[in-house]
Protein backbone atom coordinates (compact mmCIF):
# COMPACT_ATOMS: atom_id res chain seq x y z
CA UNK A 1 0.00 0.00 0.00
CA UNK A 2 2.96 2.34 0.61
CA UNK A 3 3.89 2.43 -3.07
CA UNK A 4 0.31 3.45 -4.00
CA UNK A 5 0.39 6.19 -1.37
CA UNK A 6 3.70 7.52 -2.68
CA UNK A 7 2.48 7.43 -6.28
CA UNK A 8 -0.78 9.24 -5.51
CA UNK A 9 0.91 11.92 -3.40
CA UNK A 10 3.46 12.43 -6.17
CA UNK A 11 0.69 12.66 -8.77
CA UNK A 12 -0.97 15.28 -6.57
CA UNK A 13 2.25 17.29 -6.70
CA UNK A 14 2.48 16.90 -10.49
CA UNK A 15 -1.11 17.85 -11.30
CA UNK A 16 -1.40 20.64 -8.75
CA UNK A 17 1.93 22.13 -9.81
CA UNK A 18 0.96 21.98 -13.49
CA UNK A 19 -2.33 23.73 -12.72
CA UNK A 20 -0.82 26.46 -10.54
CA UNK A 21 2.26 27.27 -12.59
CA UNK A 22 0.60 27.07 -16.00
CA UNK A 23 -2.05 29.47 -14.69
CA UNK A 24 0.75 31.79 -13.51
CA UNK A 25 2.60 31.57 -16.84
CA UNK A 26 -0.54 32.00 -18.95
CA UNK A 27 -1.65 34.92 -16.78
CA UNK A 28 -5.29 33.91 -16.50
CA UNK A 29 -7.35 31.19 -14.83
CA UNK A 30 -8.78 28.77 -17.39
CA UNK A 31 -11.07 25.77 -17.15
CA UNK A 32 -8.28 23.26 -17.67
CA UNK A 33 -6.38 24.77 -14.70
CA UNK A 34 -9.45 24.10 -12.60
CA UNK A 35 -9.42 20.47 -13.76
CA UNK A 36 -5.77 20.19 -12.69
CA UNK A 37 -6.63 21.65 -9.24
CA UNK A 38 -9.39 19.08 -8.70
CA UNK A 39 -7.27 16.18 -9.95
CA UNK A 40 -4.47 17.28 -7.61
CA UNK A 41 -6.96 17.48 -4.74
CA UNK A 42 -8.29 13.98 -5.45
CA UNK A 43 -4.80 12.49 -5.61
CA UNK A 44 -3.71 14.33 -2.47
CA UNK A 45 -6.77 13.20 -0.51
CA UNK A 46 -6.33 9.63 -1.75
CA UNK A 47 -2.61 9.60 -0.94
CA UNK A 48 -3.17 11.15 2.47
CA UNK A 49 -5.86 8.59 3.26
CA UNK A 50 -3.55 5.74 2.23
CA UNK A 51 -0.66 7.19 4.25
CA UNK A 52 -2.86 7.58 7.32
CA UNK A 53 -3.86 3.90 7.07
CA UNK A 54 -0.19 2.92 6.96
CA UNK A 55 1.01 5.28 9.70
CA UNK A 56 1.52 3.97 13.19
CA UNK A 57 1.95 6.22 16.14
CA UNK A 58 1.34 9.35 14.10
CA UNK A 59 -1.01 12.02 15.28
CA UNK A 60 -3.23 14.52 13.56
CA UNK A 61 -1.97 16.95 16.19
CA UNK A 62 1.60 16.71 14.92
CA UNK A 63 3.19 19.36 12.70
CA UNK A 64 2.74 17.16 9.66
CA UNK A 65 -0.84 16.27 10.59
CA UNK A 66 -1.91 19.87 11.12
CA UNK A 67 -0.19 21.24 8.02
CA UNK A 68 -1.48 18.30 5.96
CA UNK A 69 -5.07 18.90 7.00
CA UNK A 70 -4.66 22.64 6.42
CA UNK A 71 -3.22 21.96 2.95
CA UNK A 72 -6.15 19.75 1.91
CA UNK A 73 -8.66 22.29 3.20
CA UNK A 74 -6.85 25.09 1.37
CA UNK A 75 -6.74 23.03 -1.84
CA UNK A 76 -10.48 22.45 -1.52
CA UNK A 77 -11.14 26.15 -0.91
CA UNK A 78 -8.83 27.03 -3.82
CA UNK A 79 -10.64 24.71 -6.23
CA UNK A 80 -14.09 25.88 -5.13
CA UNK A 81 -13.07 29.54 -5.39
CA UNK A 82 -11.60 28.90 -8.86
CA UNK A 83 -14.94 27.37 -9.84
CA UNK A 84 -16.77 30.47 -8.60
CA UNK A 85 -14.39 32.79 -10.47
CA UNK A 86 -14.85 30.86 -13.71
CA UNK A 87 -18.64 30.66 -13.36
CA UNK A 88 -18.85 34.41 -12.72
CA UNK A 89 -16.52 34.93 -15.69
CA UNK A 90 -14.91 37.95 -14.00
CA UNK A 91 -11.91 38.82 -16.18
CA UNK A 92 -10.15 40.79 -13.44
CA UNK A 93 -10.60 37.98 -10.91
CA UNK A 94 -9.37 35.41 -13.46
CA UNK A 95 -6.27 37.52 -14.13
CA UNK A 96 -5.47 37.97 -10.41
CA UNK A 97 -6.34 34.47 -9.27
CA UNK A 98 -2.74 33.23 -9.57
CA UNK A 99 -1.74 35.16 -6.44
CA UNK A 100 -4.00 32.92 -4.36
CA UNK A 101 -2.83 29.86 -6.29
CA UNK A 102 0.86 30.46 -5.54
CA UNK A 103 0.18 31.00 -1.82
CA UNK A 104 -1.91 27.82 -1.54
CA UNK A 105 0.69 25.85 -3.53
CA UNK A 106 3.53 27.07 -1.25
CA UNK A 107 1.54 26.13 1.86
CA UNK A 108 0.75 22.75 0.27
CA UNK A 109 4.47 22.09 -0.19
CA UNK A 110 5.09 22.25 3.58
CA UNK A 111 3.37 18.94 4.46
CA UNK A 112 4.55 17.38 1.18
CA UNK A 113 8.19 18.11 2.03
CA UNK A 114 7.85 17.38 5.75
CA UNK A 115 6.19 14.04 4.94
CA UNK A 116 8.99 13.11 2.57
CA UNK A 117 11.66 14.12 5.09
CA UNK A 118 9.91 12.35 7.95
CA UNK A 119 9.38 9.24 5.80
CA UNK A 120 13.04 9.07 4.75
CA UNK A 121 14.27 9.60 8.31
CA UNK A 122 12.48 6.50 9.59
N, C-alpha and C positions, 0 to 999 in steps of 0.2 A: 504494500500500500504506500510505502514511503516514496517509491519512484513515481507513482501517480500524483502524489501530493507535490513533489518537486516539479514535475512537468506542468501541472496546472498553475502553480504559483508563477513559474517562469513564463507560461503563456499569458498570464495576467499582466506581467511586466511588459511583454512584447506588444500585446494589443493596446494596453492603456498608453504606453509610450508612443506608439504609432499615432493613436488618436490625438494625444495632447500636442506632440511636437509637429505633426503635420498641420494641425489647426493653427499653431503658432506661425509656422513657415508660410502657410497660405493666407494668413491674416484675417480669416473669417471662419466662423463655425458653420460647418456643413453637415448634412444628414449622415454622410458616411463616417464623420468623426463621432457622431452620437452612437452609431452602431459599434464602433471600436470601444467607446466608453462602456457600453453595456456588456459587450463580450469580455472586456477586461474585468468588469465587476463580477460576472458569472464565474470566470475562471478563478478570481481571487477568493470569492466566497466558497467555491468548491474546494480549492486547495487548502484554505484555512480550516474548513470542516474536516478534511482528511487529516491534516496535521494535528488538529485537536483530538482526533480519535487515536492517533499514534502516541501523542505526548503523555508522559507519565510524570507526575509531580509538578507539572506546570500549573500556573494560576492565571486566571483572567486579571487578577490584580497585580500582575508583574508589569514591568515596563513594556515588554513585548506584547503582552495581552491587552493592555490599555491602548497602546499606540495602534495595534492591529485592529481593534474594534473601532477606534476613532477613524482609521483609514477607510475601513469598509463603509462606515456611515457617511464619511465625506465623499467617497466615490458614488454612493447612492444619491446623496444630495446633488452632487455635480451632474450626474446623468439626468436626474429629474429636472434640474434647473436648465440644462442644455435643451431638454425636450420642450420646456416652457418657452425658452428663447426662440427656438425654431418654429413652434406653433404660432407664436405672436408675430413672427417674421419681422422683428425689430432689427433693422440694419445696423444701428449703432450698438445695440446689445450684442449682436453677432460678431461685430468687429472687435469689441472689447472683452469678449468672453474668455479669451486666452489668458488673461491675467489670473482669473480664478482657476483655470485649468492648471497653470504652472504651479500655483500655490498648493493645490490639492495633490498634484503629482509629487511635489517635493515632500509633503507630509507623508504620502503613501510610501515613499522610499525608506522612511525611517524604520517601520516594522519589517519591510522586505530585507533591508540590510542587517538589521539586528537579528532577525530570524536566521539568516544565512551565517552570520558570525557565531551566534549561539549554537546553531546546529553543527558547525565545523569544530567548535571547541569541545564538543562532547566526546 
